[in-house]
Amino acid sequence: MMSIINKLKRSQPYRIDIHHHILPPFYVAALESIGITTAYGVPFPDWSPEETIGVLDKNRIATAITSIPMLGVYYKDSSFARDLVRRCNEYSAQLMRDYPGRFGAFASLPLPDMDDALRELEYAIDTLKLDGVVLMSNVGGHYPGDQAYDELFAEFNRKKMVVYIHPNNPPDAGIPEYLKIPLDTALDTTRAVISLLYAGFLERYPDVRIILSHTGGIVPYLARRIVLGRYEEANQTAYDKGMYDFTLRNRDPEEGIEILKRLYYDTLSPAGNDAFRTLQELVDPSHILLATDYPMLPKKFTAIKIAAVRRYKGFDDKKVAAIERENALELFPRFKEV
């Protein structure tokens, strides 16, 4: 009887997609008003809730945890950022009300203004009841391990929040476009992780559950080099500036590896299924989460990204089931009844 019930359940949408974007028309218009018409060189695609529901149903995705793909609000004055972020978060909350169970949401924050960010965090989580926060890998060249983020991470830790780190364009100037496109998302996510590790935030705030985009960039491949990255002169400078510096405090590299194992990694692989092999060397499958990047990737890629996880021989049926749903429920238990 139980196997029949499980089959019936699986005939309905059941997957949870944690890397799923929304593009409200007012958001796209606001970015266009300040000259931003693309994300990572790709024009903003058409988007609507109705079409998204069709994509979810076709791919048996029960719930999409949404985020804004690239906060161009960083490039304008603070009032512009504050107002647009508030509209985006309220829109996300309305989407959750209009389509119960089909959408969760990561709140956006109007960084780099920390006071505004803390106020918006309280409103988005305590009033709107959004499911977590999305942080860009850098904001104007400032990475999340910057000491300016300390108060924010302390609040994340107090609230035991899920924080999703999504790559932004790196601050490096003069890099040819053809070199940037295949590498930037992976590199900037990796830089963000290094900044958090070396600043000690991943130790000091252990109740923050962090999800990394794109299988963690190249973190799994470089994990041991990252935890051994003790460039003493640079680290001493950071330490003198008040950083709680992992590389000066911890001498056993295995401590650093264990910290990286605590992070969560999505399946949006920048290197095909080869990346899954490297990821499995670092983390338990319970810390891997399904991702599609719709609509920044066209709708046909949603099925392709799901099939890639199922096709990988290193994931048996039990691991696939966990990646597609059960692991996400550990972070977002309110969707257990969906």
Disulfide bonds with the S-S distance in Angstrom:
none
